[in-house]
Amino acid sequence: MKIPKRLQPLVDDGLIDDVIRRLKSGKEADVFIVRCGKEIRCAKVYKEAEKRNFKQAVHYQEGRKVRNSRNARAMSKGSKFGRQQQEKTWQQTEMEALCLLAKAGVRVPQPDICLDGVLVMELITDEEGRVAPRLSDVTLTPEQARNDHALMMNYAVRMLCAGLVHGDLSEFNVLMDNNGPVIIDLPQVVDAAANNHAKSMFERDINNMSRHYGQYAPELLSSKYAQEIWALYQEGNLTQESILSGKFIGSNTRADIGSVLAEIHVASEEHQRQLMARNQKD
């Protein structure tokens, strides 16, 4: 096929030897099957910001850390340079997330390189070497649904222990290879501690998974994994080995507003005394 313009520089540099075919066109990127030496890979070509159809992208970018202070200032001002850096950050996020999650034991495509808006990574295939199907296109037995759901819950725990929430997880962003589910599409991944929407996104991710697997194992439809996992995370008790039950009983105890206000008042008075003492010394 004719080499796409965005892939031509990687072909010229010998990073890609051949572009075999387009695999899919999505809301954020076009994906191609490519050959790199003797290996078959996929190349994800990110669409430019104005051409992307990813809703509420600003919610996903909240809390993302930018190492370069100059870039961070430019991004906050929304200058042309800042928008360019914002775009680079969006593209680089998936590469960084894939590397981090692979080390954490989450099954994701193994990344190779990310250059000029193109991410080259492992092509997920089935046992016959064909492109792996999406979870949405696979029919499961009740036992397989339970086992794969349990594995996905473990992956979600490992992601959260690594400080990340997928943010757009569903049966359409999971592939099925010989060993089970593989999580894909991570440019919108959010910082669990720094993003105010992280909890709601996490609950949506987990509920999407339980709802899908619940088609084959109905008992999963009433499970409370999202609340259980997030409660453990907030309490600082979540580990990669956390044993989950799928049950959760929220606290019905009302907050003691009076005690909270009293503590605030005491702290305020103490702060005032410290200021007065400091002024007297000056």
C-alpha positions as CSV (number, residue, x, y, z in Angstrom):
1,M,0.0,0.0,0.0
2,K,1.0,3.6,-0.4
3,I,3.0,4.7,2.7
4,P,1.0,7.3,4.8
5,K,2.7,10.7,5.1
6,R,3.1,10.4,8.9
7,L,4.9,7.0,8.6
8,Q,7.3,8.1,5.8
9,P,9.9,9.5,8.1
10,L,10.1,6.3,10.1
11,V,10.5,4.3,6.8
12,D,13.2,6.7,5.7
13,D,15.1,6.2,8.9
14,G,14.8,2.4,8.7
15,L,12.6,2.1,11.8
16,I,9.8,0.6,9.6
17,D,10.6,-1.5,6.6
18,D,7.1,-1.9,5.2
19,V,3.5,-0.8,5.7
20,I,1.3,-3.8,5.2
21,R,-2.2,-2.4,5.7
22,R,-4.4,-0.1,7.7
23,L,-5.8,-2.0,10.7
24,K,-8.3,0.6,12.0
25,S,-9.3,4.2,12.1
26,G,-10.4,5.5,15.5
27,K,-11.4,8.6,17.3
28,E,-7.9,9.5,18.3
29,A,-5.6,7.6,15.9
30,D,-5.2,5.5,12.8
31,V,-3.5,2.1,13.3
32,F,-1.4,0.3,10.6
33,I,0.2,-3.1,10.5
34,V,3.9,-2.7,9.7
35,R,7.0,-4.8,9.3
36,C,10.1,-4.0,11.3
37,G,12.9,-6.3,10.3
38,K,11.5,-9.8,10.7
39,E,8.8,-8.7,13.2
40,I,5.2,-7.6,12.4
41,R,4.2,-4.7,14.6
42,C,1.5,-2.1,14.6
43,A,2.0,1.6,14.2
44,K,-0.4,4.0,15.9
45,V,-0.6,7.4,14.2
46,Y,-2.1,9.9,16.5
47,K,-4.5,12.4,15.0
48,E,-3.9,16.1,15.4
49,A,-5.9,17.7,18.3
50,E,-8.4,19.5,16.0
51,K,-9.1,16.2,14.1
52,R,-9.5,14.1,17.3
53,N,-12.9,13.2,18.4
54,F,-12.1,12.5,22.0
55,K,-14.7,14.1,24.3
56,Q,-13.7,16.1,27.4
57,A,-10.0,15.5,26.8
58,V,-9.3,18.3,29.3
59,H,-10.7,16.2,32.1
60,Y,-8.2,13.5,31.3
61,Q,-5.2,15.9,31.2
62,E,-6.0,17.3,34.6
63,G,-3.2,16.6,37.1
64,R,-0.6,15.4,34.5
65,K,2.9,16.4,35.5
66,V,5.1,18.3,33.1
67,R,8.8,18.0,34.0
68,N,9.9,21.1,32.0
69,S,8.7,24.3,33.8
70,R,8.9,26.4,30.7
71,N,6.7,23.9,28.8
72,A,4.3,23.8,31.7
73,R,3.9,27.6,31.7
74,A,3.4,27.7,27.9
75,M,0.7,25.0,28.2
76,S,-1.1,26.8,30.9
77,K,-1.1,30.0,28.8
78,G,-2.4,28.2,25.7
79,S,0.2,29.7,23.4
80,K,1.0,28.0,20.0
81,F,4.2,26.5,21.6
82,G,2.1,25.5,24.6
83,R,-0.4,23.7,22.4
84,Q,2.4,21.9,20.6
85,Q,3.8,20.7,23.9
86,Q,0.3,19.7,25.1
87,E,0.0,17.5,22.0
88,K,3.4,15.9,22.6
89,T,2.5,15.2,26.1
90,W,-0.8,13.6,25.0
91,Q,1.1,11.3,22.6
92,Q,4.0,10.5,24.9
93,T,1.6,9.5,27.8
94,E,0.6,6.2,26.2
95,M,4.2,5.2,25.7
96,E,5.0,5.9,29.3
97,A,1.9,4.2,30.6
98,L,2.6,1.0,28.5
99,C,6.1,0.8,29.9
100,L,4.9,1.4,33.5
101,L,2.0,-1.1,33.3
102,A,4.1,-3.8,31.7
103,K,6.5,-3.6,34.6
104,A,3.5,-3.7,37.0
105,G,2.3,-7.0,35.5
106,V,-0.6,-5.7,33.5
107,R,-1.0,-7.3,30.0
108,V,-0.6,-4.5,27.5
109,P,1.0,-4.3,24.1
110,Q,4.8,-4.0,24.5
111,P,5.9,-0.6,23.2
112,D,8.9,-0.1,20.9
113,I,9.3,3.6,20.0
114,C,7.2,6.8,20.1
115,L,8.5,9.3,17.5
116,D,6.8,12.3,15.8
117,G,3.3,11.3,16.8
118,V,3.7,7.6,15.9
119,L,3.8,4.8,18.5
120,V,5.2,1.5,17.2
121,M,4.3,-1.5,19.5
122,E,3.5,-5.1,19.6
123,L,0.7,-6.4,17.4
124,I,-1.6,-8.6,19.5
125,T,-2.5,-11.8,17.6
126,D,-4.6,-14.9,18.2
127,E,-3.2,-18.5,18.3
128,E,-3.3,-18.6,14.5
129,G,-1.3,-15.4,14.1
130,R,-4.2,-13.3,13.0
131,V,-5.0,-9.9,14.5
132,A,-6.6,-10.6,17.9
133,P,-10.3,-9.8,18.2
134,R,-11.8,-7.2,20.5
135,L,-13.5,-8.5,23.6
136,S,-16.8,-7.2,22.2
137,D,-16.5,-9.6,19.3
138,V,-15.9,-12.7,21.5
139,T,-18.4,-15.1,23.0
140,L,-17.5,-16.4,26.4
141,T,-18.5,-19.4,28.5
142,P,-19.6,-18.5,32.1
143,E,-16.4,-20.0,33.5
144,Q,-14.2,-18.0,31.1
145,A,-16.1,-14.8,31.8
146,R,-15.6,-15.3,35.6
147,N,-11.9,-16.1,35.1
148,D,-11.2,-13.2,32.7
149,H,-13.2,-10.8,34.9
150,A,-11.1,-11.7,37.9
151,L,-8.0,-11.2,35.8
152,M,-9.3,-7.7,34.7
153,M,-10.0,-6.8,38.3
154,N,-6.4,-7.7,39.2
155,Y,-5.1,-5.6,36.3
156,A,-7.3,-2.7,37.5
157,V,-5.7,-3.1,41.0
158,R,-2.2,-3.2,39.5
159,M,-2.9,-0.1,37.5
160,L,-4.2,1.8,40.5
161,C,-1.2,0.6,42.6
162,A,0.9,2.2,39.8
163,G,-1.1,5.4,40.2
164,L,-3.1,5.2,37.0
165,V,-6.7,4.9,35.9
166,H,-7.4,3.9,32.3
167,G,-10.4,6.3,32.0
168,D,-11.9,4.8,28.9
169,L,-12.0,1.1,29.6
170,S,-14.7,-1.1,27.9
171,E,-15.0,-4.2,25.9
172,F,-13.9,-2.2,22.9
173,N,-10.5,-1.3,24.4
174,V,-9.6,-4.9,25.3
175,L,-8.2,-7.5,22.9
176,M,-8.2,-11.3,23.4
177,D,-5.0,-13.2,22.7
178,N,-4.1,-16.8,23.7
179,N,-3.7,-16.0,27.3
180,G,-6.8,-13.8,27.8
181,P,-7.5,-10.0,27.9
182,V,-5.0,-7.4,26.8
183,I,-5.7,-3.8,27.6
184,I,-5.1,-1.2,24.9
185,D,-5.7,2.5,24.1
186,L,-4.1,4.5,26.9
187,P,-3.3,8.1,25.8
188,Q,-6.1,9.3,28.1
189,V,-4.9,7.5,31.2
190,V,-5.2,9.7,34.3
191,D,-3.3,10.2,37.5
192,A,-5.3,8.6,40.2
193,A,-4.1,10.9,42.9
194,A,-4.0,14.2,41.0
195,N,-7.1,14.1,38.9
196,N,-10.4,15.1,40.5
197,H,-12.3,12.9,38.1
198,A,-10.2,9.7,38.8
199,K,-12.7,8.1,41.1
200,S,-15.7,8.4,38.8
201,M,-13.6,7.3,35.8
202,F,-12.4,4.3,37.7
203,E,-15.9,3.3,38.7
204,R,-17.0,3.7,35.1
205,D,-14.2,1.5,33.9
206,I,-14.9,-1.3,36.4
207,N,-18.6,-1.2,36.0
208,N,-18.2,-1.4,32.2
209,M,-16.2,-4.6,32.7
210,S,-18.6,-6.1,35.2
211,R,-21.5,-5.3,32.9
212,H,-19.9,-6.9,29.9
213,Y,-18.8,-10.1,31.6
214,G,-22.1,-10.1,33.5
215,Q,-23.8,-11.1,30.2
216,Y,-22.2,-14.5,30.6
217,A,-22.0,-14.7,34.4
218,P,-25.0,-12.8,35.7
219,E,-23.8,-12.8,39.3
220,L,-21.1,-10.2,38.3
221,L,-23.8,-7.7,37.6
222,S,-24.5,-7.1,41.3
223,S,-20.8,-7.0,42.3
224,K,-19.2,-3.9,43.9
225,Y,-15.6,-4.2,42.8
226,A,-15.3,-0.5,41.9
227,Q,-16.3,0.7,45.4
228,E,-14.3,-2.1,47.1
229,I,-11.1,-1.4,45.2
230,W,-11.3,2.4,45.5
231,A,-12.0,2.2,49.3
232,L,-8.9,0.1,49.8
233,Y,-6.9,2.6,47.6
234,Q,-8.1,5.6,49.6
235,E,-7.3,3.8,52.9
236,G,-3.8,3.1,51.7
237,N,-4.5,-0.7,52.0
238,L,-4.5,-1.6,48.3
239,T,-1.7,-3.9,47.1
240,Q,-1.2,-6.0,44.0
241,E,-2.0,-9.0,46.1
242,S,-5.2,-7.6,47.6
243,I,-7.9,-10.3,47.8
244,L,-11.2,-9.0,46.5
245,S,-14.7,-10.2,47.3
246,G,-16.8,-8.0,45.0
247,K,-18.8,-6.9,48.1
248,F,-18.9,-3.4,49.7
249,I,-20.9,-1.9,52.4
250,G,-20.5,1.9,52.6
251,S,-20.6,3.7,55.9
252,N,-23.9,5.2,56.9
253,T,-22.4,7.1,59.8
254,R,-23.0,10.8,59.5
255,A,-19.9,13.1,59.8
256,D,-19.6,14.9,63.1
257,I,-19.7,18.4,61.7
258,G,-19.5,20.0,65.1
259,S,-16.2,18.2,66.0
260,V,-14.7,19.1,62.6
261,L,-15.6,22.8,63.1
262,A,-14.2,22.7,66.6
263,E,-10.9,21.3,65.4
264,I,-10.7,24.0,62.7
265,H,-11.4,26.7,65.3
266,V,-8.6,25.3,67.6
267,A,-6.2,25.2,64.7
268,S,-7.1,28.7,63.7
269,E,-6.5,30.1,67.2
270,E,-3.2,28.3,67.4
271,H,-2.1,29.8,64.0
272,Q,-3.1,33.3,65.3
273,R,-1.0,32.8,68.5
274,Q,2.0,31.8,66.4
275,L,1.6,34.9,64.2
276,M,1.3,37.2,67.2
277,A,4.4,35.6,68.8
278,R,6.4,36.0,65.6
279,N,5.3,39.7,65.3
280,Q,6.4,40.4,68.9
281,K,9.8,39.0,68.2
282,D,10.2,41.2,65.1
